[in-house]
Each structure stands twice: as C-alpha cells, then as structure tokens.
C-alpha cells in the first residue's frame, strides 16, 4: 500500500505568522476529528525565512484525501489560512522513496 500526500507551500503576510499558525492548527484539529484515512498532518517553518511554511498531510488512499478536500468545511478552513498569505502553492503526491521515515 502506498501512502498519499497533500502538501502546501505557504508564504505568510508579514506580521501574520502567529495568526497563520493558529489557523492552520485549527484546520489540522478539525481534519483529525472529521477525516478517516488521515495518517499524519504537520506544518514546518523556515528557519532562515520565518514567513515560509510547508505543510503536508499523509493519507491511506487518494479517496480519503479527495473526500477531505470535498468537504464544505475544508474550503472554510483552507480559505482562512490562504487569506493570511501572500502566496500559496499546493498539490497532491504519492510516496516514491523513503530511505528514512519519521512516521
């Protein structure tokens, strides 16, 4: 079984970093409570560029990930996070190599 991922590359508006972290954490808690198939969800922050964040979620199958993105509440949480950003880029991925795993 391959794992499936959703990832986001976020550039947060200056001065909105802490608000973004709170909004993303609420998004994550909602996802954990409502989305079967979620394996893990994390947000990491750039050390040299503290306005740059990368998120990813790990899913058991593409259908679980797609169902999550199809929920009305997904759009509400996602829009709240994007509104705090100057730029966002996201995508869906499949695991292709894992010489070391965290999870």
N, C-alpha and C positions, 0 to 999 in steps of 0.2 A: 504494500500500500504506500503510495506517495503522499506526502503532505502537500498542501496547497496554501498559498500565502496571498495576503493583500498587504500592500506597502504604500506608505505615503512619505513624501519628501516635502517638508514644510519650512517656509521662511516666514517667521512671525514678525509682525509690525513691532518696531522699536517701542519699548515700554509695555508691551502686551504679553511678555513671556510668561509671567506667573499666571495671568488670567487664562492663557492658552493651556498651560499645564493642567490647571483645574478643569477646564472644559474637556480636554482630552481624557483626563482621568474619569470624569463622569461618563463620558462616552464609553470608556472601557468597562466601567462597572455595569452600565446598562447592557452592554454587549454580553458580558459574562452571565448576567442574570436571565437574558432572553434568547440566547443563541446556542442551541445544541450544535455540537460539532466544533466549537472553538477549543483549540488546544492551548493556546497562549496568545497574549497580546502585550506588546511592550512599546515604550516611547524612549528614544535615546536623544541626547542633546550634544551638540558640538561643543568641544572644549575651547577651541580657538575662535569659533563663530557661535556664540551662545544664542543667537536668534535662529539657528538652523537645527531642526529636529527631524528625526527619521522614526517612523512608526512601522511596525509590522504585526500582523496577526497570522496565526497558524491555524489551519482548518483541516479537518479529517477528509473532506472531499469538496469538490467545486460546488456541488449543490448546496451545501451548508453555507458556504461563503456567499453564494448568489442570493440565497434566501435572506441572509442578514442584510445585504445591500438593498433588497427589495422592500424591506420594512419601512413604513412611513416614518417611524421614529428615527431610523437611520438617517434619513435626509435632514431631520431637525438637528440631531447631534452633529452630524458632519458639517452642516451649514454654519453652526455656531463656531466650530473650530476654524473653518475656512475664512469666516468674517474677520478673524483675528490675524490673518496672514496677508503678506504682500504677494506671496507666490505659493502654489501648491501643485505638486505632480504626484499622481498615484498610478498604481497598476496592480495586476494580478499575476502571480508567478507560481511555478511548480518547482519543488526541490530537485536539483540536478546533481549536486555533490555535497557531501558533509564530512570532511575529514575529522572534524571535532564537533560535537554537539553540546549545546547548553541545556536543552530540554530532554 
